[in-house]
Amino acid sequence: MNPYLSSGTKDVYAASMVIEPLAGFDDTGTIIPKLVTEIPTVENGGISADLTTITWKLIPGLKWSDGSPVTADDAVFTAQYCMDPAGGCAELSKYDGVKTVEAVDASTIKVTFTGPKTNPYTAFVGALAPLLQKAQFEKCLGAAAPTCTDQNNMPIGTGPFMVTGFTVNDTVQMSANPNYRDPAKPAFATALIKGGGDAESSARAVMETGEFDYAWNTQIPPDSQASMTAAGKGEFVVAFGTSVERIEINMTDPSAEWPEGERSTAKHPHPILSDIKVRTALSMAIDRQILSDVGYGAGGKPTCNVVPAPEVYVSADNTGCLKQDLEGAKKLLDEAGWIPGADGIREKGGKKLHLLYQTTVNPVRQDFQALIKDWWTSIGVDVELKAIDPGVFFGGDAGSPDTFQKFYADVEMFTNNFDGTDPETYLAQYLCAKAPSPANQWQGENMNRYCDPAYDKMMGEFSSTRDPAQRAAMAKTMNDMVTKDTMTVIPLVHRGTLSAHSNALGGVKINAWDSEMWNAADWFRVK
Amino acid sequence: MLVFTLRRLLVAIPTLLVISLVIFLLVDFAPGSPMSEIPLTVPPDVRQKMIAALGADQPVLVRYVLWLRQFFWVEPATLFDGIFGTHLAGNEQRILSWQSRSPVFSIIGQRMPQTLTVIGTAYLVGILIALPIGIYSAYRQYSWFDQLGTLFAMIGFSVPTFFSGTLFIIVFAVWFGWFPTKYDTTLHVTDWASFLKQLKQMAMPVMTLGLANAATISRYMRSSMLENMGQDYVRTARAKGMTERTVVLKHVLRNSLIPVVTVIALGIPSIFGGAIITENLFGVNGIGAALIGAIHANDLPMVQTLAFIFAVLIVTFNLIADVLYGFLDPRIRYD
């Protein structure tokens, strides 16, 4: 129940009904005040003209669920709690660049950044950075943070509900917060969150038996979605955030003939995939609509962008990949000098066009692998499939050969996304310096080892640009640079979050920009 | 017998220590990281700090010794403190789950009740179904009842619980609406209404598991009965003019039960181990669900502690089975 210690989505969502940030995002991605009177901007003086400070004003008379007043000291404490180097705070990046947090008076919080901050809505904004009560967490600073079991399981908050019972990974029992800032809300006296089980059984408990009102992350096969909807007890809702299922291309040679430490590093460019014609052909051979329909149904749509949302950052004219073109792909491979051999597999200089395609163990991903293998085989590419346990793949263990950072394969498929509405850190992943290598213990987000000085330069400008229109234009350019211009990334499907709610539950507005429970205070019983 | 028991207990100590080390190393060397469930949006340096805060970056032997100390000293002391209000454990750190930052033993304490209720009942139901089927099947070997019993056992053996469980859900919960599909662990039995509710929510998981348990035990019972039915003493008993009832239920059954009781005793640790699939399917969220969740999340302290507790239980019930054997069969003496 404490997002600062566990940023697993289930923990964050459950906690968001109890503890709240100063401001959050609504279902359109617009920032909205929660515990403050208004959103600080440069215009209303809340943000200093040089963008180095932001000042929040708490709503007067605001109380914690135990009846004590919420003060600026709580915010100062929360920042101190997360920024403590020994605490292992999961949301440290939310407080990135924060120099000081001061309580100007009991209801005024002033955050000072180390330099101009183009997006100051990070600290205390969104479900990942809620306010903690100083009185409750005072003894839980630093190394003591994980040992404060009672505090972490039953935090005192300002949200519409308060925790009355908690069992790990099983249930959270809640009752309405008597001190909630709107005395008329919430409409429910109690709430129960049940964990465990799988997506299918959770969806069934809402859609078919009606035992529960809401099920989060009901990502189930499209045919099950249809048959459950037919039961008529509830509906699926979907919100499209920033998640994109993609194939990342390895620009370096993962071949085992290189010694350990040189495999998949910039020392040796990839013998096949360094050729943009091959990469383009691979992308052209894929029918993204079929993938989306097979894998996600209502929860997905085909895309060619790595930044699929929000609207202002989307490169809308990058749609060239949506149409499958097998003949075109074959032609490109011919041009690149890969000629079909006797067995139908293309060859060049005695070398076969063979690719190792890795992803995690996941039924949808294995379907995707099978389909894409078919298409690629039909254009003369020999594809070897590999599926890795997600715990290993995403585990980041530098000793394992199977992590997605090490990338000992030619192409790999996974989903990535960014928090909130600003793609800055996300686009910064493709900087040259972010490439995983032995020098940085294989930590880094640039899986492709993509390296383009022009991209690095633009990223530097992006970080210092304040004008929203200019930023949007630059984000689009960078999106295009890694997708259609170089085909370093082959985006496949823009994934939404699919949840289910019963017809008896009203007021649900699914939100991809903040917790799905962001407006739980407004939920009501449909009579 | 006492000497035998004591000797076995003493041998169990090094055995368990070796088991604990093996489990610890196996779990530790398995690939994966406790951070694998953390979203990709958390940057690598923050991940490193989180791992350090968990103590997961310590060398494996340091963690093993620390774990031993926590398991054999801090946890029992904490339990003792909880019961008698003393302060033996002081502020020493208990075994904490990496996934939830809660003490592992608190989680086990939260989950034990539903595991024991559901899995225990299923085991009991399984035994109660299996014994009569096994006995009568053997007595009327190759009768239609025996054939039916065999069919039942084959179904129980070969239909996996994820299939039978889902089938039960679709039939009894979705079509008929008799039972809930999600087990409510917050339900307290205080009166008849809540007891009925408890029965209802237990019905499907108990059916699913009971079927599988009954299949195994009924086969043991049947074959053990068959073996005894042909023995000389049975002919003697019949020749003495005893009723069929006395012959079968007194002479044959008693002797046939000896191996079956052993099998049942050896199966008891699995009750504590929970049932991973069934628990997940019905949202029982007992020990089995905790174990699989911990394995997925690479929550080493949780996996290690649970696996070791299972090892202790298995060693203990093996001993109990041996001792029981001596009691039931006077021919066997260990001294």
Interface residues (C-beta under 8 A of the other chain):
Chain A: L5 S6 S7 G8 T9 P85 A86 G87 G88 C89 A90 E91 L92 S93 A143 A145 P146 T147 T149 N152 N153 G165 T167 V168 N169 D170 T171 Q173 L192 K194 G195 G196 G197 D198 S201 R204 A205 E208 T209 E211 F212 A231 D389 P390 G391 V392 F393 F394 G395 G396 D397 S400 D402 N416 N417 F418 D419 T425 Y426 Q443 G444 E445
Chain B: P31 G32 S33 M35 S36 E37 I38 P39 L40 T41 V42 P43 P44 D45 V46 R47 Q48 K49 M50 I51 A52 A53 L54 Q93 L96 S97 Q99 S100 R101 S102 P103 S106 I107 Q110 R111 I169 A173 V174 G177 P180 T181 K182 D184 T185 T186 E279 N280 L281 F282 G283 V284 N285 A289 A290 G293 H296 A297 N298
